[in-house]
């Protein structure tokens, strides 16, 4: 389902060929609904929806809510009674039936792995402790920074450094292993 909201009267005739329903929501504004068969992925569906909105000059920030035919649109004085302008029940389109084409997928991003300065070097624990609200937060921040791709430290290196500097690590070594494992997943 694709909603086209607040397009002007000049587009109604074109939309009558593809919409299954068109409402008139004010003296000059309309809302159309299109049913389109399967589109392969969420990004493709979103791209197609944006292309249709742009093509018809519809509202890009429309919420997907609809005005019920027969209800009053209170945004106007006097209120405007919403009417069905056009209906083609059970109309379902293929992507090929639309006046826009499905945008080509974006080319995969190529990442070149260059050697980084400081790879394998631990951050300064005392700096992290000074920045953090407490030792647990310092341990977490230290671990994420050390394990990030720009530092490239191993979990073992991080645990060893924490055991040497962190009061929490010394008191609760199992907790530090858990913290480092969680940080490793985040830093990936």
BELCOR-V837128 format. One line per field, one symbol per residue. ss: DSSP state (~ for helix, > for strand, _ for the rest). phi: phi as a letter, one per 20 degrees, with the letter a starting at -180 (. if undefined). burial: 1 if it has 24 or more other ideal C-beta (glycine too) atoms within 12 Angstrom, else 0. Layout:
BEGIN
ss: ???
phi: ???
burial: ???
END
This chain:
BEGIN
ss: _>>>>>>>~~~~~~~~____>>>>____>>>>>>_>_____~~~~~~~~~~~~~~~_______________>>______>>_>>>>>_____>_~~~___________________________~~~~~~~___~~~~~~~~~~~~~_______~~~~~~~~~~~_~~~~~_~~~~~~~~~~~~~~~_
phi: .ceddleegfdggffffceebcdddafccccccddcfhdgbgffffffgfffgfgemeffdfenfcefgnfdeffdcfgeefceebbcgmfcdegffefcdfgffffffedeeefdfnfneffefffffffefbffffgffgffffefffemfegffffffffedeffffecffffgffffffffffg
burial: 01111111001101100111111111001111111100100000001110111011010001000010000010000000010111000010101001010100000000000000000001101001100000110111111111110011101011101110110110000011001100110010
END
